[in-house]
Amino acid sequence: MARASSACSSVSTPSAKVPGKTETSYTVDHTAGSYVFDAQGRIRLFTRYGSGAKALADDLKLLLAETT
């Protein structure tokens, strides 16, 4: 778990606080995606939200083939 926490802290994900309809409300715009890390904690893949299961599976197969 410590390795995952360390890897996640190195990821810079852009975000912005956006004022809402009232003075006390707001939303946060941010990237909607997932990162895939290798065993050494390096980012190997960023997959965008909505890319689909087939695209992710294809990318993961390529990464797994690199390690064999």
Secondary structure, 3 states (H helix, E strand, C coil): CHHHHHHHHCCCCCEEEEECCCCCCEEEEECCEEEEECCCCCEEEEEECCCCHHHHHHHHHHHHHHCC
